[in-house]
Amino acid sequence: MTKPIYIHGSGCVSVQPTFEAGYFFDHVTSYTQNPVPALDPDYKAFIPALQLRRMNKSMRMAIFASRMAMQQAGITTVDAIITGSGLGCLRDSERFVEALRTDEGSLLNPTPFIQSTHNMAAAALALSLGCKGYNMTYVNNANSFESALLDAMIYLTEHPAATILLGGVDELGERTTQFWDLANYLKRDDATIPTPLIEQATPGEIATEGATFFVASQEPGDHTFGKIRAVETRLEVDAPEIFISGFLQRNGIEAETLDAVVLGYNGDSRYDEIYRTLGSSLFANLPQIAFKHVVGEYDTVVAAALFLALGIFQRQHVPQRLLLNHSSIPPILRRILIYTQRRGQNHSVILVEK
Amino acid sequence: MTPIVPIAVTGMGAISAIGNNVTENFRSLVDSKHGIAPIRQLDTWHRERLLAGEIHMDNAELYDRLQLSREAAYTRSTLLALMATKEAIETAAFKPGDGYRTGLISATTVGGMDATERYYDDYLVSEKNRSFIQTHPCGYAAEQMGKYFGVSDFITTISTACSSAANAIMLGARMIRAGQLDRAIVGGTDCLSRFTINGFNSLMIYTDGHCKPFDENRNGLNLGEAAAYLVLEAPEVARKRMKSPIAYLTGYGNANDAFHQTASSDNGEGAYLAMRRALEVSGLNPRDIDYVNAHGTATPNNDLAEGNALLRIYGSASAIPPFSSTKAFTGHTLAAAGAIEAVFSILALQHQVVFPNLNFSQPIASLGIVPQTALTEQRIDHVLSNSFGFGGNCSTLLFSKDHD
């Protein structure tokens, strides 16, 4: 079986200033729109201007977030790069579809095609780091990051001396967002961040984007934030409670020994009930923390939940804006379970420990 | 590194321009019958102009063969994947839900792009085809496949350009080895789409005729569409089911060329590293390999890089075992290439034959390596299969007849 992996650095680009030093969700940027693009950090801090100009947002966000993580971990090279991206480089994909619909037959500009492929963020990382090691991209809808995480755990079990980059990235596309709206995925009225949850929830998601990357290895180090013990995904479950208790059981853990749970509430009234049911049963006596109401919804957003959980360990503090209930917070926070799903599918659980 | 426990291959299925199942594909390979012709089905400016490896079944026929409701939204990549997976499960002779933890790991680069490009403006004005909106993400096909076959223990999708399927096969083996699964259905699918056809055209990467892998005068590739899947099992699971494996997956390697977004380094660094890692995992020496099923796209860049990588592994042209690229039969099938060529590699092991590299006449002057140009019967115990892609993604699989 796989062994836990230790996280030594993390970087996050999102609709909140998560990339700013010292930021930890104590103040939250508000929006009244849908979709919401990610805030742009000073990419030039890590990416030469000439290269930056050619990069799409997925590549920029992924490189920035991973360089942050590497800086934090105090490393300049990695042995492998494992990423997830539900939709890949959407803007370049759209650009190329639009070009071929009007000018098929003439010679089209190849750049949007080249940069449309889903592996382009991981490839850009390999290129910028000169990393010739294992390189992988998972495109498993809302469980894309979880697949990358599982692979990372297997990879580090196979290569105990390796240090790797692990992350998830997704960007917004203009036409694709229109499509999601037509498919009734998105919130139309009252689209706000922070998104009202539970009783105030309305149908639909707030579409956003972001990148979150981690430096991981099998050994604890000086700057270790915490470790990931296990991850599991299911496309569909009959009852989330049974899936989650089964997961806890397989890992030899009682729900009572968790110090908090991070849940994927996104303010979509059609599906938030799933979390609410768990909140009043399996997790009734635990501090419940939400994150999607401040960072929005995209396929790899669960990586931001992991960023949050590790930050909670490091600071031993739960940001008030993210806490859903009044359950007393244990004096020491050392074990957090993350559970998310999307539109009733792609369920995942991640067990994180200090 | 200690050699790994070999993973049993207990079934396989394939559909490509040279056949709708494994037997038909084998027959075409043996008869040197390629499937490259002017595009006839896909609605594109390039129809009747560009040569490609198109599968001779339209979506309506695929729906019928799979007994799918015409009301349900399935894109062509998914339909092809269902065809190939059905054959793989039938030959492996198991029923999902038989108590063994079974995963599905699929690969694609096209995903539902063929529907998106078709209905790009239509979606906005008409409700008629909106059920296809959900098919766009690459991960959707595998989820539909999981539901169709009742495979639910683990589902994921990989997209690493033209090495995608090789990576899906590799992950299946690694998950079984790590004790996460007992069995994995692994492979890849990509249909032709205007997106990829125009994309490769924009790169000016097509030959004006039939592709000539490893030829001095090679001038580009033919595109193709295909789906192929293998069933991998822990050897003890196959043993318990009294199912004798058709081959073993004994090695795999993944590396990144880290050289350029699309081009390969001239010395084939990524290709070299992928092959070397696959050999290391298997515990085999380069000289143990009896046949190399090369990536061999017939672009000037790929074949030079891959040829150089082979020379680096073997030291000299004369030491390289018989090798061939089968791309001139099927076209380059992108995310499916690693899987269709895994099927061909296993066929080579089963029938003890090396498949010909079509359209070759003159060796690349700077390399001096000569692929196998005629069907050749010989002893084959171990086959190496290469798949390389954009973004520097390079992967190599190693299949063996027996594991000892």
HADDOCK unambig.tbl for C-alpha pairs under 7 A between the chains (distance, minus, plus):
assign (segid A and resid 1 and name CA) (segid B and resid 178 and name CA) 5.29 0.50 0.50
assign (segid A and resid 1 and name CA) (segid B and resid 179 and name CA) 5.53 0.50 0.50
assign (segid A and resid 2 and name CA) (segid B and resid 178 and name CA) 6.55 0.50 0.50
assign (segid A and resid 86 and name CA) (segid B and resid 137 and name CA) 6.89 0.50 0.50
assign (segid A and resid 87 and name CA) (segid B and resid 137 and name CA) 5.86 0.50 0.50
assign (segid A and resid 97 and name CA) (segid B and resid 117 and name CA) 6.22 0.50 0.50
assign (segid A and resid 97 and name CA) (segid B and resid 195 and name CA) 6.47 0.50 0.50
assign (segid A and resid 100 and name CA) (segid B and resid 198 and name CA) 6.96 0.50 0.50
assign (segid A and resid 104 and name CA) (segid B and resid 45 and name CA) 6.27 0.50 0.50
assign (segid A and resid 105 and name CA) (segid B and resid 45 and name CA) 5.94 0.50 0.50
assign (segid A and resid 105 and name CA) (segid B and resid 46 and name CA) 6.98 0.50 0.50
assign (segid A and resid 107 and name CA) (segid B and resid 202 and name CA) 5.61 0.50 0.50
assign (segid A and resid 108 and name CA) (segid B and resid 202 and name CA) 5.19 0.50 0.50
assign (segid A and resid 109 and name CA) (segid B and resid 202 and name CA) 6.25 0.50 0.50
assign (segid A and resid 110 and name CA) (segid B and resid 199 and name CA) 6.51 0.50 0.50
assign (segid A and resid 110 and name CA) (segid B and resid 202 and name CA) 4.97 0.50 0.50
assign (segid A and resid 110 and name CA) (segid B and resid 203 and name CA) 5.82 0.50 0.50
assign (segid A and resid 113 and name CA) (segid B and resid 199 and name CA) 5.49 0.50 0.50
assign (segid A and resid 117 and name CA) (segid B and resid 161 and name CA) 6.81 0.50 0.50
assign (segid A and resid 118 and name CA) (segid B and resid 159 and name CA) 6.12 0.50 0.50
assign (segid A and resid 118 and name CA) (segid B and resid 160 and name CA) 6.96 0.50 0.50
assign (segid A and resid 119 and name CA) (segid B and resid 159 and name CA) 6.29 0.50 0.50
assign (segid A and resid 119 and name CA) (segid B and resid 160 and name CA) 5.13 0.50 0.50
assign (segid A and resid 119 and name CA) (segid B and resid 161 and name CA) 6.78 0.50 0.50
assign (segid A and resid 119 and name CA) (segid B and resid 391 and name CA) 6.70 0.50 0.50
assign (segid A and resid 120 and name CA) (segid B and resid 391 and name CA) 6.09 0.50 0.50
assign (segid A and resid 123 and name CA) (segid B and resid 391 and name CA) 4.66 0.50 0.50
assign (segid A and resid 123 and name CA) (segid B and resid 392 and name CA) 6.66 0.50 0.50
assign (segid A and resid 126 and name CA) (segid B and resid 258 and name CA) 5.46 0.50 0.50
assign (segid A and resid 127 and name CA) (segid B and resid 258 and name CA) 4.49 0.50 0.50
assign (segid A and resid 127 and name CA) (segid B and resid 259 and name CA) 6.25 0.50 0.50
assign (segid A and resid 127 and name CA) (segid B and resid 260 and name CA) 6.98 0.50 0.50
assign (segid A and resid 130 and name CA) (segid B and resid 258 and name CA) 5.46 0.50 0.50
assign (segid A and resid 131 and name CA) (segid B and resid 256 and name CA) 6.95 0.50 0.50
assign (segid A and resid 131 and name CA) (segid B and resid 258 and name CA) 6.17 0.50 0.50
assign (segid A and resid 132 and name CA) (segid B and resid 255 and name CA) 5.63 0.50 0.50
assign (segid A and resid 132 and name CA) (segid B and resid 256 and name CA) 4.41 0.50 0.50
assign (segid A and resid 132 and name CA) (segid B and resid 257 and name CA) 5.72 0.50 0.50
assign (segid A and resid 132 and name CA) (segid B and resid 258 and name CA) 5.74 0.50 0.50
assign (segid A and resid 132 and name CA) (segid B and resid 270 and name CA) 6.93 0.50 0.50
assign (segid A and resid 133 and name CA) (segid B and resid 255 and name CA) 4.95 0.50 0.50
assign (segid A and resid 133 and name CA) (segid B and resid 256 and name CA) 5.78 0.50 0.50
assign (segid A and resid 134 and name CA) (segid B and resid 254 and name CA) 5.29 0.50 0.50
assign (segid A and resid 134 and name CA) (segid B and resid 255 and name CA) 4.85 0.50 0.50
assign (segid A and resid 134 and name CA) (segid B and resid 256 and name CA) 6.54 0.50 0.50
assign (segid A and resid 135 and name CA) (segid B and resid 254 and name CA) 6.95 0.50 0.50
assign (segid A and resid 135 and name CA) (segid B and resid 255 and name CA) 6.32 0.50 0.50
assign (segid A and resid 135 and name CA) (segid B and resid 256 and name CA) 6.17 0.50 0.50
assign (segid A and resid 135 and name CA) (segid B and resid 393 and name CA) 6.80 0.50 0.50
assign (segid A and resid 136 and name CA) (segid B and resid 160 and name CA) 6.60 0.50 0.50
assign (segid A and resid 137 and name CA) (segid B and resid 158 and name CA) 5.93 0.50 0.50
assign (segid A and resid 137 and name CA) (segid B and resid 159 and name CA) 5.73 0.50 0.50
assign (segid A and resid 137 and name CA) (segid B and resid 160 and name CA) 5.95 0.50 0.50
assign (segid A and resid 138 and name CA) (segid B and resid 157 and name CA) 5.82 0.50 0.50
assign (segid A and resid 138 and name CA) (segid B and resid 158 and name CA) 4.57 0.50 0.50
assign (segid A and resid 138 and name CA) (segid B and resid 159 and name CA) 6.12 0.50 0.50
assign (segid A and resid 139 and name CA) (segid B and resid 138 and name CA) 6.09 0.50 0.50
assign (segid A and resid 139 and name CA) (segid B and resid 139 and name CA) 5.50 0.50 0.50
assign (segid A and resid 139 and name CA) (segid B and resid 157 and name CA) 5.35 0.50 0.50
assign (segid A and resid 139 and name CA) (segid B and resid 158 and name CA) 5.65 0.50 0.50
assign (segid A and resid 139 and name CA) (segid B and resid 159 and name CA) 6.28 0.50 0.50
assign (segid A and resid 140 and name CA) (segid B and resid 139 and name CA) 4.39 0.50 0.50
assign (segid A and resid 140 and name CA) (segid B and resid 156 and name CA) 5.27 0.50 0.50
assign (segid A and resid 140 and name CA) (segid B and resid 157 and name CA) 5.15 0.50 0.50
assign (segid A and resid 141 and name CA) (segid B and resid 137 and name CA) 6.78 0.50 0.50
assign (segid A and resid 141 and name CA) (segid B and resid 139 and name CA) 5.23 0.50 0.50
assign (segid A and resid 147 and name CA) (segid B and resid 156 and name CA) 6.85 0.50 0.50
assign (segid A and resid 154 and name CA) (segid B and resid 178 and name CA) 6.71 0.50 0.50
assign (segid A and resid 179 and name CA) (segid B and resid 133 and name CA) 6.53 0.50 0.50
assign (segid A and resid 183 and name CA) (segid B and resid 133 and name CA) 6.88 0.50 0.50
assign (segid A and resid 234 and name CA) (segid B and resid 153 and name CA) 6.95 0.50 0.50
assign (segid A and resid 234 and name CA) (segid B and resid 154 and name CA) 6.58 0.50 0.50
